[in-house]
Amino acid sequence: MKSRIAVALVLLLSTMSLGISTGLADKKDRKKEHEIVREALQRGEVLPLEKILAIAAKEVPGDVIEVELEQEKIGLIYEIKILTSTGRVREVKIDARTGKVMRIEDD
């Protein structure tokens, strides 16, 4: 379980999108992006990834294969892709501030 959280955290830090496409942004922009998220976490504006993953696991059991944190009109949203035991990939969207599950859909 801890290794899955560590992998998910690495995925989170490498795939975050806060209005800047990480594929196109230079290293300085990506560092700034991570700092913004870290500061939001410290201020309590974003729930820790561990809590978000626990919420997602209750809704859709399986293996986390991707985590993204995206800025949407309503605020920051975690998008977690989970591979279920049946081989289906489901995406769980969770409000990063409240932990409310916004949507679950097939990917």
CORRA-V238674 format. One record per backbone hydrogen bond with DSSP energy under -1.0 kcal/mol. CO is the residue of the C=O (numbers start at 0). NH is the residue of the N-H. E is the energy in kcal/mol with one decimal. If there is no record, write none. Layout:
CO:NH:E  CO:NH:E
This chain:
0:4:-2.0  1:5:-2.5  2:6:-2.5  3:7:-2.5  4:8:-2.6  5:9:-2.2  6:10:-2.5  7:11:-2.9  8:12:-2.8  9:13:-1.6  10:14:-1.2  16:70:-1.1  20:23:-1.3  20:24:-2.3  25:29:-2.0  26:30:-2.3  27:31:-2.0  28:32:-2.3  29:33:-2.3  30:34:-2.2  31:35:-2.3  32:36:-1.9  33:37:-2.7  34:38:-2.6  35:39:-2.1  36:40:-2.3  37:41:-2.3  38:42:-1.9  39:44:-2.6  40:43:-1.1  47:51:-1.9  48:52:-3.0  49:53:-1.6  50:54:-2.1  51:55:-2.5  52:56:-2.4  53:57:-1.6  54:58:-1.4  55:59:-3.1  62:82:-3.0  65:80:-2.7  67:78:-3.0  68:16:-2.5  69:76:-2.9  71:74:-1.5  74:71:-2.6  75:95:-2.3  76:69:-2.9  77:93:-2.6  78:67:-2.2  79:91:-2.9  80:64:-2.9  80:65:-1.3  81:89:-2.7  82:62:-2.4  83:86:-1.9  87:83:-3.2  88:106:-2.7  89:81:-3.0  90:104:-2.4  91:79:-2.7  92:101:-3.2  92:102:-1.4  93:77:-3.0  94:98:-2.5  95:46:-3.7  99:94:-2.8  102:92:-3.1  104:90:-3.6
